[in-house]
Amino acid sequence: MLAAAGSAVGLGSIWKFPYVVGENGGGAFIILYIVCALVFGLPLVMNEFLIGKLSGRSAYGAFRALTNADCWQWLSWTFLLSVIVIMSFYFVVTGWCFYYIVEAASNTFAGMDATVLKNHFTTFEGNPLLMITYAIVAIVLTAAVLWFDVNKGIERLSKILMPILFFFLIVMAIHMVFMDGSAAGLRYLFEPDFSKITSKVVLEAMGLSFFTLSVGVGILITYGGYMPKDQNVTTTSVQMIVLVIIVSLLSGMIVFPAVFAYGFSPSEGPELTFVTLPAVFQHMFSPALTSVAFFGLMCVAALTSTISLMEVVIAFISEATSKTKRPLNRHQSAVVVALILVFTNTLIVLSMTGHADRLTVMGQDLFTSFNILSTNILIPVGALGTALFSGWFVPKARYQGSRVGSFLYLFVLRWLVPIAIFIIFLDSVNII
């Protein structure tokens, strides 16, 4: 469970959740996010765990194993595309974490006010060589962990460091609640303004809930394939979702009081966490040590997610090539994936920094475009596909003894999830 939670409780909860909340109006968006996580996320998490557990395969072979047909392989390839797109910008952000832990260890932030901290990040963001270097460091570290068996790599890391991260977030959240000027941030976070809810905001809430829960990309299917047969899917899913929601709210309670206390804008964007928290640390006990501890744990949270994402691709490649003339083992697959990601992350950085002006999509840099593509399109399509697959096409005898084959569970997968995603998509493209 901690390994799966490590996949979800990463940059999605600590980095992405605060800035997406800031861009979508605060409290009302959080209510939508929690509703989506519980109503849609829980059955989808259970479903993906169950697909992996019943098939004993990765996201590549699970659908064929359960139906003895190839017509659902398109969904496996959608997962592969989603994960590669996500990792193409996710490692850039993980590189930011590694850069900031080095800066914190050097006590670079000492004496910097809000304006200087924002300019400091802007300067770093404009240095493509530095950003590419730190992204490559993150890629190499992730591939090194996955060079070994997933249980030895991910679970060992998660069991030790996830509780430490959770405790540190609680301590920081308590500190922020009692900080001068925090009231405005807490009101923004917990007083809903429902006038700000639009169809775009609903789509963002659903996409963020799927993103933070690692739904729709094959991670949970792959992990389900590693589950012991006696592990309870329902209990594991509920525990994971509750932990993700709590960590996301704690992250919001840490960031938004700082945003309002130090004069930042809540719609600052992807850099929100990195420009606000160093300002807070300057007023805490041992600022340098606190900064190193937080960004160090943030690196751990990022790596637990990147490990999970890369594991999907490695398992996919290993299984897909297993019956070819030149099969690739885990070690070879890890090297191939790492090389691909070095290339894609380099393109992302060059697009972000303006060193490759043609690398844009509809006027937006690749970082923004890949972020939107994964959250609002690929992940919901993957979630929709798995819901339809299990709700309508998996023989119901497969669910016997699984303890999750209830009427309500199947109703949500068959009707509620597909209809909700379909309507939101139609509205987002102005068809209705």
VEXDREN-2710 file (C-alpha; in Angstrom, 1 decimal):
% VEXDREN-2710
k/r/px/py/pz
1/MET/0.0/0.0/0.0
2/LEU/2.8/2.4/0.8
3/ALA/4.4/1.6/-2.6
4/ALA/1.2/2.5/-4.4
5/ALA/0.7/5.6/-2.1
6/GLY/4.3/6.5/-3.0
7/SER/3.3/6.6/-6.6
8/ALA/0.3/8.9/-5.9
9/VAL/1.7/11.0/-3.0
10/GLY/4.4/12.7/-5.0
11/LEU/4.6/15.9/-7.0
12/GLY/1.0/15.5/-7.9
13/SER/-0.1/16.3/-4.3
14/ILE/2.8/18.5/-3.2
15/TRP/3.6/20.5/-6.4
16/LYS/0.6/20.2/-8.8
17/PHE/-2.3/20.3/-6.4
18/PRO/-1.5/23.8/-4.9
19/TYR/-0.9/25.6/-8.1
20/VAL/-4.0/24.0/-9.9
21/VAL/-6.1/25.0/-6.9
22/GLY/-4.7/28.5/-7.2
23/GLU/-5.5/28.7/-10.9
24/ASN/-9.1/27.5/-10.3
25/GLY/-10.4/29.6/-7.4
26/GLY/-9.6/27.8/-4.2
27/GLY/-12.2/26.2/-1.9
28/ALA/-14.9/25.3/-4.4
29/PHE/-12.4/23.6/-6.6
30/ILE/-11.2/21.6/-3.6
31/ILE/-14.7/20.3/-3.0
32/LEU/-15.0/19.2/-6.6
33/TYR/-11.6/17.5/-6.4
34/ILE/-12.6/15.5/-3.3
35/VAL/-15.9/14.5/-4.8
36/CYS/-14.2/13.4/-8.0
37/ALA/-11.6/11.4/-6.0
38/LEU/-14.2/9.6/-4.0
39/VAL/-17.0/9.1/-6.6
40/PHE/-14.9/8.4/-9.6
41/GLY/-11.4/7.8/-8.3
42/LEU/-12.2/5.1/-5.7
43/PRO/-13.9/2.7/-8.1
44/LEU/-11.2/3.4/-10.8
45/VAL/-8.4/2.7/-8.3
46/MET/-10.1/-0.5/-7.2
47/ASN/-10.7/-1.5/-10.8
48/GLU/-7.1/-1.0/-11.9
49/PHE/-5.7/-2.9/-8.9
50/LEU/-8.1/-5.7/-9.7
51/ILE/-7.2/-5.9/-13.4
52/GLY/-3.5/-6.3/-12.5
53/LYS/-4.2/-8.7/-9.6
54/LEU/-6.5/-11.0/-11.6
55/SER/-4.3/-11.0/-14.6
56/GLY/-1.0/-11.1/-12.9
57/ARG/0.4/-9.0/-15.8
58/SER/1.6/-5.5/-16.5
59/ALA/-0.5/-2.8/-18.3
60/TYR/0.7/-4.3/-21.6
61/GLY/-0.6/-7.9/-21.1
62/ALA/-3.5/-7.5/-18.6
63/PHE/-6.3/-6.8/-21.0
64/ARG/-5.4/-9.7/-23.3
65/ALA/-5.0/-12.1/-20.3
66/LEU/-8.5/-11.3/-19.0
67/THR/-10.4/-11.5/-22.4
68/ASN/-8.1/-13.6/-24.6
69/ALA/-8.5/-11.0/-27.2
70/ASP/-6.3/-8.2/-28.7
71/CYS/-9.0/-5.6/-29.3
72/TRP/-8.2/-3.8/-26.1
73/GLN/-4.5/-3.4/-26.7
74/TRP/-5.1/0.2/-27.9
75/LEU/-5.6/1.0/-24.2
76/SER/-2.2/-0.4/-23.3
77/TRP/-0.6/1.8/-25.9
78/THR/-2.6/4.8/-24.6
79/PHE/-1.1/4.1/-21.1
80/LEU/2.4/4.0/-22.7
81/LEU/1.9/7.3/-24.4
82/SER/0.4/8.9/-21.3
83/VAL/3.3/7.8/-19.1
84/ILE/5.9/9.0/-21.6
85/VAL/4.2/12.4/-21.9
86/ILE/3.9/12.8/-18.1
87/MET/7.6/11.8/-17.5
88/SER/8.7/14.3/-20.2
89/PHE/7.7/17.2/-18.0
90/TYR/7.7/15.4/-14.6
91/PHE/11.4/14.9/-14.6
92/VAL/11.9/18.6/-15.3
93/VAL/10.0/19.4/-12.1
94/THR/11.9/16.7/-10.2
95/GLY/15.1/18.5/-11.4
96/TRP/13.8/21.7/-9.9
97/CYS/13.5/19.8/-6.5
98/PHE/17.1/18.6/-6.8
99/TYR/18.3/22.1/-7.7
100/TYR/16.5/23.6/-4.7
101/ILE/17.9/21.1/-2.3
102/VAL/21.4/22.1/-3.5
103/GLU/20.6/25.8/-3.1
104/ALA/19.1/25.2/0.3
105/ALA/22.2/23.3/1.4
106/SER/24.3/26.3/0.3
107/ASN/22.0/28.6/2.3
108/THR/21.4/30.6/-0.9
109/PHE/17.9/31.7/0.2
110/ALA/19.2/33.6/3.3
111/GLY/17.9/37.2/3.3
112/MET/15.9/36.9/0.1
113/ASP/12.5/38.5/0.1
114/ALA/9.5/37.4/-2.1
115/THR/10.5/39.4/-5.1
116/VAL/14.1/38.2/-5.1
117/LEU/13.0/34.6/-4.6
118/LYS/10.7/34.9/-7.7
119/ASN/13.5/36.4/-9.7
120/HIS/15.8/33.6/-8.5
121/PHE/13.5/30.9/-9.9
122/THR/13.1/32.9/-13.1
123/THR/16.8/33.0/-13.6
124/PHE/17.1/29.3/-13.0
125/GLU/14.2/28.6/-15.4
126/GLY/16.0/30.5/-18.1
127/ASN/19.1/28.4/-17.9
128/PRO/18.6/25.4/-20.1
129/LEU/21.9/23.7/-19.4
130/LEU/21.3/23.7/-15.6
131/MET/17.7/22.5/-15.9
132/ILE/18.6/19.7/-18.3
133/THR/21.5/18.6/-16.0
134/TYR/19.2/18.3/-13.0
135/ALA/16.5/16.5/-15.0
136/ILE/19.1/14.0/-16.2
137/VAL/20.3/13.4/-12.6
138/ALA/16.7/12.6/-11.6
139/ILE/16.3/10.2/-14.7
140/VAL/19.5/8.4/-13.8
141/LEU/18.6/8.0/-10.1
142/THR/15.1/6.6/-11.1
143/ALA/16.6/4.2/-13.6
144/ALA/19.1/3.0/-11.0
145/VAL/16.4/2.1/-8.5
146/LEU/14.5/0.2/-11.2
147/TRP/17.6/-1.6/-12.2
148/PHE/16.7/-3.9/-9.3
149/ASP/13.4/-5.7/-8.6
150/VAL/10.5/-3.3/-8.0
151/ASN/9.8/-4.7/-4.4
152/LYS/13.4/-4.1/-3.4
153/GLY/13.5/-0.7/-5.0
154/ILE/10.1/1.0/-4.5
155/GLU/8.8/-0.6/-1.3
156/ARG/12.1/-0.3/0.6
157/LEU/12.2/3.5/-0.2
158/SER/8.5/4.1/0.5
159/LYS/8.3/2.2/3.8
160/ILE/11.0/4.3/5.3
161/LEU/10.6/7.8/3.8
162/MET/6.8/8.2/3.2
163/PRO/6.0/8.3/6.9
164/ILE/8.8/10.9/7.4
165/LEU/7.4/13.0/4.7
166/PHE/3.9/12.8/6.1
167/PHE/5.1/13.8/9.6
168/PHE/7.1/16.7/8.2
169/LEU/4.0/18.0/6.2
170/ILE/1.9/17.9/9.4
171/VAL/4.5/19.9/11.4
172/MET/4.8/22.5/8.6
173/ALA/1.0/22.8/8.2
174/ILE/0.6/23.5/12.0
175/HIS/3.4/26.1/11.8
176/MET/1.6/27.8/8.8
177/VAL/-1.8/27.9/10.6
178/PHE/-0.3/30.0/13.4
179/MET/1.8/32.2/11.2
180/ASP/0.9/35.9/11.0
181/GLY/-1.1/36.7/7.9
182/SER/-2.2/33.0/7.3
183/ALA/-5.9/33.7/7.7
184/ALA/-6.4/35.0/4.2
185/GLY/-4.7/31.9/2.7
186/LEU/-6.8/29.5/4.8
187/ARG/-10.0/31.4/3.8
188/TYR/-9.0/31.1/0.2
189/LEU/-8.5/27.4/0.7
190/PHE/-11.6/26.5/2.7
191/GLU/-14.2/29.1/1.9
192/PRO/-15.8/28.0/-1.4
193/ASP/-16.9/30.5/-4.0
194/PHE/-19.1/28.4/-6.2
195/SER/-19.5/31.3/-8.8
196/LYS/-16.0/30.3/-10.0
197/ILE/-17.1/26.8/-11.1
198/THR/-17.3/26.3/-14.8
199/SER/-17.1/23.2/-17.0
200/LYS/-13.4/23.8/-17.4
201/VAL/-13.0/23.9/-13.7
202/VAL/-14.9/20.6/-13.4
203/LEU/-12.7/19.0/-16.0
204/GLU/-9.6/20.3/-14.2
205/ALA/-10.8/18.8/-10.9
206/MET/-11.5/15.4/-12.5
207/GLY/-8.1/15.5/-14.3
208/LEU/-6.3/16.5/-11.1
209/SER/-8.0/13.8/-9.0
210/PHE/-7.0/11.2/-11.6
211/PHE/-3.5/12.6/-11.8
212/THR/-2.9/12.6/-8.1
213/LEU/-4.3/9.1/-7.7
214/SER/-2.2/7.7/-10.6
215/VAL/-5.4/6.6/-12.4
216/GLY/-5.6/6.0/-16.2
217/VAL/-2.0/5.5/-16.9
218/GLY/-1.4/1.8/-16.0
219/ILE/0.6/2.3/-12.8
220/LEU/-2.0/0.7/-10.6
221/ILE/-2.5/-2.2/-13.0
222/THR/1.2/-2.9/-13.0
223/TYR/1.3/-2.7/-9.2
224/GLY/-1.8/-4.9/-9.0
225/GLY/0.1/-7.6/-10.8
226/TYR/2.7/-7.6/-8.0
227/MET/0.0/-7.8/-5.2
228/PRO/-0.2/-10.9/-3.0
229/LYS/-3.3/-12.9/-3.7
230/ASP/-4.6/-12.4/-0.2
231/GLN/-4.3/-8.6/-0.2
232/ASN/-7.6/-6.8/0.1
233/VAL/-8.1/-4.5/-2.9
234/THR/-10.8/-2.4/-1.4
235/THR/-8.9/-1.7/1.8
236/THR/-5.7/-0.8/0.0
237/SER/-7.6/1.5/-2.4
238/VAL/-9.4/3.4/0.4
239/GLN/-6.3/3.8/2.4
240/MET/-4.4/5.1/-0.6
241/ILE/-7.0/7.7/-1.6
242/VAL/-7.5/9.0/2.0
243/LEU/-3.7/9.4/2.3
244/VAL/-3.5/11.3/-1.1
245/ILE/-6.4/13.6/-0.1
246/ILE/-4.9/14.4/3.3
247/VAL/-1.4/15.1/1.8
248/SER/-2.9/17.3/-0.9
249/LEU/-4.8/19.3/1.7
250/LEU/-1.7/19.6/3.9
251/SER/0.2/20.9/0.9
252/GLY/-2.5/23.5/0.3
253/MET/-2.3/24.5/4.0
254/ILE/1.4/25.0/3.7
255/VAL/1.5/26.9/0.4
256/PHE/-1.5/29.3/0.5
257/PRO/-0.9/31.0/3.9
258/ALA/2.5/31.8/2.6
259/VAL/1.1/33.0/-0.7
260/PHE/-1.1/35.6/0.9
261/ALA/1.3/36.5/3.8
262/TYR/4.2/37.3/1.4
263/GLY/2.2/38.9/-1.4
264/PHE/2.4/36.2/-4.1
265/SER/-0.4/35.5/-6.5
266/PRO/-2.3/32.2/-6.0
267/SER/-2.4/31.8/-9.8
268/GLU/1.4/32.0/-9.9
269/GLY/1.5/28.7/-11.9
270/PRO/3.8/25.6/-11.8
271/GLU/6.5/27.5/-9.8
272/LEU/4.1/28.4/-6.9
273/THR/5.6/26.0/-4.4
274/PHE/9.2/26.9/-5.3
275/VAL/8.9/30.6/-4.9
276/THR/6.7/30.7/-1.8
277/LEU/8.1/28.1/0.6
278/PRO/11.7/29.4/0.7
279/ALA/10.3/32.7/2.0
280/VAL/8.5/30.8/4.8
281/PHE/11.6/28.8/5.8
282/GLN/13.5/32.1/6.5
283/HIS/11.2/32.6/9.5
284/MET/11.4/29.1/10.9
285/PHE/13.9/27.5/13.2
286/SER/17.2/26.8/11.4
287/PRO/16.1/28.1/7.9
288/ALA/18.9/26.2/6.1
289/LEU/18.2/22.9/7.8
290/THR/14.4/23.3/7.3
291/SER/14.9/24.1/3.6
292/VAL/17.1/21.1/3.1
293/ALA/14.7/18.8/5.0
294/PHE/11.7/19.9/3.0
295/PHE/13.2/19.9/-0.5
296/GLY/15.0/16.6/0.4
297/LEU/11.7/15.0/1.2
298/MET/10.1/16.6/-1.8
299/CYS/12.8/14.9/-3.9
300/VAL/11.9/11.6/-2.3
301/ALA/8.2/12.2/-3.1
302/ALA/9.1/13.0/-6.7
303/LEU/11.2/9.9/-7.0
304/THR/8.5/7.6/-5.7
305/SER/6.3/8.9/-8.5
306/THR/8.9/8.8/-11.2
307/ILE/9.9/5.3/-10.2
308/SER/6.3/4.2/-10.6
309/LEU/5.9/5.9/-13.9
310/MET/9.1/4.5/-15.3
311/GLU/8.2/1.0/-14.0
312/VAL/5.1/1.0/-16.3
313/VAL/7.3/1.6/-19.4
314/ILE/10.0/-0.9/-18.3
315/ALA/7.4/-3.6/-17.6
316/PHE/5.7/-2.8/-20.9
317/ILE/8.8/-3.1/-23.0
318/SER/10.0/-6.3/-21.2
319/GLU/6.7/-8.0/-21.7
320/ALA/6.1/-6.7/-25.3
321/THR/9.5/-7.9/-26.4
322/SER/9.5/-11.2/-24.5
323/LYS/8.5/-13.3/-27.5
324/THR/10.6/-11.5/-30.1
325/LYS/14.0/-12.5/-31.4
326/ARG/15.7/-9.9/-29.3
327/PRO/13.8/-9.6/-26.0
328/LEU/14.9/-6.9/-23.6
329/ASN/15.3/-7.7/-19.9
330/ARG/14.7/-5.1/-17.1
331/HIS/18.2/-3.8/-17.2
332/GLN/18.2/-3.2/-20.9
333/SER/14.6/-1.7/-20.8
334/ALA/15.7/0.7/-18.1
335/VAL/18.5/2.0/-20.2
336/VAL/16.3/2.4/-23.3
337/VAL/13.6/4.3/-21.3
338/ALA/16.3/6.5/-19.7
339/LEU/17.7/7.5/-23.1
340/ILE/14.3/8.3/-24.4
341/LEU/13.5/10.5/-21.4
342/VAL/16.8/12.4/-21.7
343/PHE/15.8/13.3/-25.3
344/THR/12.2/14.3/-24.5
345/ASN/13.1/16.3/-21.3
346/THR/15.7/18.1/-23.3
347/LEU/13.1/19.2/-25.9
348/ILE/10.8/20.3/-23.1
349/VAL/13.5/22.5/-21.5
350/LEU/14.5/24.0/-24.8
351/SER/10.9/24.9/-25.5
352/MET/10.4/26.4/-22.0
353/THR/13.5/28.5/-22.1
354/GLY/12.8/29.9/-25.6
355/HIS/15.8/28.3/-27.2
356/ALA/13.6/26.3/-29.6
357/ASP/10.8/28.7/-30.6
358/ARG/9.2/26.2/-33.0
359/LEU/8.7/23.6/-30.3
360/THR/5.3/24.9/-29.4
361/VAL/1.7/23.6/-29.6
362/MET/-1.0/26.3/-30.3
363/GLY/1.3/29.0/-29.0
364/GLN/2.2/27.2/-25.8
365/ASP/5.5/25.7/-24.8
366/LEU/5.8/21.9/-24.6
367/PHE/5.8/21.9/-20.8
368/THR/2.4/23.5/-20.7
369/SER/1.1/21.5/-23.7
370/PHE/2.2/18.1/-22.3
371/ASN/0.8/19.0/-18.9
372/ILE/-2.7/19.8/-20.4
373/LEU/-2.5/16.8/-22.8
374/SER/-1.9/14.3/-20.0
375/THR/-4.2/15.7/-17.3
376/ASN/-7.2/16.7/-19.5
377/ILE/-7.1/14.2/-22.3
378/LEU/-4.9/11.1/-22.0
379/ILE/-5.6/10.3/-18.4
380/PRO/-9.4/10.7/-18.6
381/VAL/-9.4/8.6/-21.8
382/GLY/-7.3/5.9/-20.0
383/ALA/-9.7/6.0/-17.1
384/LEU/-12.7/5.8/-19.4
385/GLY/-11.2/2.8/-21.2
386/THR/-10.6/0.8/-18.1
387/ALA/-14.1/1.5/-16.8
388/LEU/-15.7/0.3/-20.0
389/PHE/-13.4/-2.7/-20.2
390/SER/-14.2/-3.9/-16.7
391/GLY/-17.8/-2.8/-16.6
392/TRP/-18.9/-4.4/-19.9
393/PHE/-16.3/-6.8/-21.3
394/VAL/-14.6/-8.7/-18.5
395/PRO/-16.4/-11.9/-17.8
396/LYS/-18.1/-11.5/-14.4
397/ALA/-16.8/-14.9/-13.2
398/ARG/-13.4/-13.2/-13.1
399/TYR/-14.6/-11.1/-10.1
400/GLN/-15.8/-14.0/-8.0
401/GLY/-14.1/-13.9/-4.7
402/SER/-12.6/-10.5/-5.3
403/ARG/-14.9/-8.8/-2.8
404/VAL/-15.4/-5.8/-5.0
405/GLY/-17.9/-7.1/-7.6
406/SER/-20.9/-5.3/-6.1
407/PHE/-23.8/-3.8/-7.9
408/LEU/-22.8/-0.2/-7.0
409/TYR/-19.2/-0.8/-8.1
410/LEU/-20.3/-2.1/-11.5
411/PHE/-22.9/0.6/-11.9
412/VAL/-20.2/3.3/-11.4
413/LEU/-17.9/1.6/-13.9
414/ARG/-20.6/1.0/-16.5
415/TRP/-22.5/4.2/-16.4
416/LEU/-21.4/6.9/-14.0
417/VAL/-17.8/7.3/-15.0
418/PRO/-18.2/6.9/-18.8
419/ILE/-21.2/9.3/-18.9
420/ALA/-19.5/11.9/-16.7
421/ILE/-16.3/12.0/-18.6
422/PHE/-18.1/12.0/-21.9
423/ILE/-20.3/15.0/-21.0
424/ILE/-17.4/17.0/-19.6
425/PHE/-15.4/16.3/-22.8
426/LEU/-18.3/17.5/-25.0
427/ASP/-18.7/20.7/-23.0
428/SER/-14.9/21.4/-23.0
429/VAL/-14.8/21.3/-26.8
430/ASN/-18.0/23.5/-27.0
431/ILE/-20.2/20.7/-28.6
432/ILE/-22.7/21.2/-25.8
END
